[in-house]
Amino acid sequence: MMVGRHIGRVFGLAALVAIAGLLILGFGFHAERAPRMVLMLLLVVLVVQFAGATFAALGARRLARPLEDLVDAAQRVAAGDYAARVDAGGWGPPSLRRLLGAFNTMAGRLEANADQRQRLLADTSHELRTPLTALQGELEAMLDGVHPADPAHLRSALEETHVLARLIDDLRTVSLAEAGALRLEHEPVDVAALARDVAAGLDGAASEASVRVVVHAPETAVVTGDALRLRQVISNLAVNALRYAPRGSEVTVDVAEVGGEVSVTVEDRGPGIAPEVLPHVFERFARGDGSAGSGLGLAIARGIVEAHGGTIVAERPAAGGTRIRFAVPIEERQP
């Protein structure tokens, strides 16, 4: 409508100019032709006003069409159709095109969030079904007399409840981290000491797998953060590396201070992450063929590291295997 009014004003001004010009020319130089000039004047005024009204209506219509499309698309989104979009590259002032582009961006994000929620529900249902089915089978077998309700079978059922509890806790951690609501303690943390403690805790599993866990770290590497959460990250990475490391090989954990950050690199010589999985390895439930675990460990690691203001990356070294490196700032960054 604003464009239409501007067009009408332009043509109105043109009409006034035409009137003034005709008056000057007609009455100033050809006074004897005044009646004819008045007739011509009226004709010009009518033509200019008609043209102005026509162009104003066309401009308003061309402006109203994308606005009507925007209203229709907004109604579709409100009804749950997040695939609704509007043509943001058509005719119109820059402000209108920016508005249409912003709406498309918003609708795209809503659509992506809806897809993520659906995948999360499907994946969570699948992950919860496995321990629940095992637990149900154990209890039914004991009730039917197939298995005795002895400590061994009760312990097996109890272990399935532990699996459920860990999965639920992991899901909660991932959800809090993605929502930016993960609560952290803020205290001096010696990351080098954490790495050595994690390696010591894996001695039994490493010996059973015939794998050595080797830590390369300075005497201390202190950051401001949450000791339990950072230990959880190092443990997740080391356990994953140990799971895929071939017998007789090493899992290395390197700690270093670089450029105001403390970095931790965990590397193994296993089969490595599949190239098609690598870009998605930190997403929830991302797993390659034959992968064990819930697929939440690396998603949790990313959430904790990013909550500390750090970064985490996964790589396929040229020599094979998997290398995952994360870094957190030595001094706590102010939000």
N, C-alpha and C positions, 0 to 999 in steps of 0.2 A: 504493500500500500504506500509506503514511503516513496518508493521508486515511481509509482504512478503519479503521486502528487508532484514530485519533482519534474516529471515530464510535462504535466499540465501547466506548471508554473513557467517552464521554458517557453511553451507555445503561447501562453498568455502574454509573456513579455514580448515575444515576436509579434504578436498582434498589435500591441501598443506601439512598437517601433514602426510597424507598417502603417498604422494610422497616422502617426506623426509625420512620416515621410510623405505620405500621400497628401496630407494637409499642406505641408510646405510646398511640395511640387505643384499641387493643383491650384491652390489659392495664391501662391506667391508668383507663379509664372504664367498661369492660364486661368485667370479669374473668370473669363467668359465661359469656361467649360465647367463651372462649379457643379451644376446638377449632375453631369455625367461623372465627375470625380467622386461626388457623394455616393452615387450608385456603385462605382467601382470600389469605393472604400467599404461600403457595407458588404459587398461580395467577398472582398479579401478577409474581412473580419470573420465572416461566416466560415470560409474555407479554413482559415487558421484555427479557429475554435473547434471546428469539427475534427481537424487533424489532431489537435492536441488531445481532445477527448478520446479519440480512437487509440492513439499511441499510449495514453495513460491507462486505458482499459487493458490493452495488450500487455503493458509492463506489469500491471497489477496481477493479471492472470498468470503470467510467467513466474512471478514471485510467489503467488499463492499455491501453485502446483507443488513445488518442493516442500512447502510448509504443510500442505495436506498429506503428502507422502510421509513426512516426519510424524505427524499425528497418528496416521494409520500404523506406522511401524512401532511407535511407542505403545499403542494399544495392543499390538501383537505381542510385544515383549511383556507387557503387564499380564497378558493371558498365559504366559509361559513359553511362547515361541521365541527363543533366544537367537534363532537364525535370521530374524528380521533385519534388513539393512535398507538404507536409502542411497540414492545416487548423489554422491557428494561432489561430483566433478562437472555438474551441469552449469547452466547460466545462473547468475546471482551475484550479489556483492560478496566480498571476501569473508565478512562476518557470518553470513549465512552458510557459506561453504565450510567454514570452520565449525559451525554448530553441527552441521550434518556429519562431518568427519568425526567430531567428538562423540556423537550418538553411536556411530558405527563402532568406534573403539570400545565404548561402554558395553554395547550389545555383544561384541566379540569376547570381552572378558567374562560377562555373565554366562555366555555359552560355554567357555572353557571351564569355568568354575562348576557349572552343572555337570559337565562331562567328568570332571575329576571326582565330584561327589558320587556319581554313579559307579565309577570304577572303584572308588574306595569302598563303597558298600559291597560290591561284588567280591573284591579281593578279601575284605575282612570276613565276609561270610564263609569264603572258601578256607581261609586260614583257621577260623574258629571251628569249622566242621571237623577237621582232622583230629585234634585232641578230644573234642567232645564225643566223636564216634568211638575212639579208643576207650575213653572212660566209660561210656555207656556199655560197650561190649564187656569190659571187665566186670562191672557191677551186675549185669544180667547173667553172666556166666557164674558168678558166685551165688546169686539168688536161685538160679536153676540147678545148682549143685554140680555144674560142670567143673568149676574150680573151687577148691576149698577157700574159705575166707581166712587164709593164713597170712602171716606177716609179709610173705613174698608177694602175693597177689594184691594185698592191700597197699603195699609200697608201690607197686606198678600203677595202681589207680591214683595214688597220691601224686606220683610224678606227673601224670597227665594234668592234674589240677595246677601243678607248678608251671607247666607249659602254658596253660591258659592264662595264669596270672602274669607271666612274663610278657606274653603277647599283648594282653590288655594294657600293661604298663608301657610297653613300647609304643603302642598306638596312641596312648595319651601323651607321651613325650613328643612324638612326631607332630601331633595336632597342636600342642602348645607352642612348639618351636615354629611351625608354619604360621601360627597366628601372632607371633611375636610376643607371646605371653609366658615364655619359659623363664621361671625365676632362677636366678643364679646367686650364689654367694660371691662376695667380692673381697678376696683376701690374697696375700702372697702365696703363690703355688710354685713349687720346684718341679718343673716338668721333667727334668732329667731324673729326679728321684722317682717320679711316677713311672717313667719308662722302665727303670730297673725293677721296681716292684711288680709291674705287670709281667715282665719276663720271668721273674722268680716264681710267680704264681702259675706260670705255664710250664714249669719244668717237668712235671709229671706227664702232661699230655704230649709235650715235645719228645720226651724219652720214648713214650709208647709209639709215637709216629716216626721215630728215628730221625728227628729234625732238631737242629740247634737254633735257639733263638738268641741272637747276638745283638747287644746294645752298644752303640757308639755315641757317647754323650760327654759333654764337659762335666766338671764336678757339680756345678749348679747351673740352672737355667730358669730363672724366676720370672713369672708373669703375675698379673693381677687377674684373678678369675675364680672359678669354682673347681676345687680339687676333685670332688667326686665326679662331676660331669666330664672334666678333661681326662680323668682316669678311664671313664667309660668309653671315650673316643679311642684312646690308645688300645684299650682292651678289645674293642670291637674290631679294629683294624688288624691287631696281632692274631686274634682268634681266626679271622677270615684267612689271613695269610697262612697260618698253620694248617688250616683245613685243606688247602690246595697245594701246599708245598710237597714235592716228591720226597720219598724216603732218601735219607743221606744228604739232603740239602740244608740250606740255612734260610732262616727268616731274619732279616736285619731291621733294626729299629735305630735310625739315626736322628739325634737331637742336635740342633745348632742354633746359635743366635746370629741373625742376619738382618741388618737394616732396621733395628728397632722392633724386631719380631723374634719369637722363638718358633722354629719349624720342627716338625716331626715327620720323618719319612719312613714308611713301613713297606718293605719290598720282599717278594718271594719269587721263586723260580718255577712256579706252577704253570698250568696251561694258559693262563692269562684271561682277561675279560674279552669276550667276543666283540669284534669291532662294531657290530650293530647294537650291542648293549651298552658300550662304553659311554655314549652321550647321555644315557638315561640311568647310569649306575647309581646316582644319588636320589632317585625317585623312589617313592614308596612301592614296595613289592617288586622292584626291578630285579629280575633274576635271569641268568642264562640257562641253557639246557643243562640239566644235571646238577644245578645249584642246590645246595642244602640251606636250611635256615628259613626264616620268615621273609627275608627280603627287606627288612626294616633297619638292619644294623647301620648301613651306610647313610640312609635317610636321617637316622638319629644323629650320626656323627656330623653330618652337614648342618643340621639344626643347632647342635651345641656349639660348633665352631663359629657359625655365623652369629649366634647370640653373643659370642665373645668378641665380635667385630673382626673375625678372621676369615680365612678362605681355605678351601679344600679342593684338590684336583686329583683325578685318577689318570694314569698313563699306562701304556704298554711299552716297556723298555725294549730296545732293539735286541737285547740278549734273551728276551722272553720273560714270561711271568707278569706280575702286576706290581705297580708302584703307586702308592697313595701318599700324598703329602698334604699336610695341613699346617697352617701358621696362624698364630694369634699374637696380637700386639703385647709388648712387654708392659707398657703402661696402659691402663684402662682408658679407652676412648670415650669422650663425653658425647652423649647423644645430641 
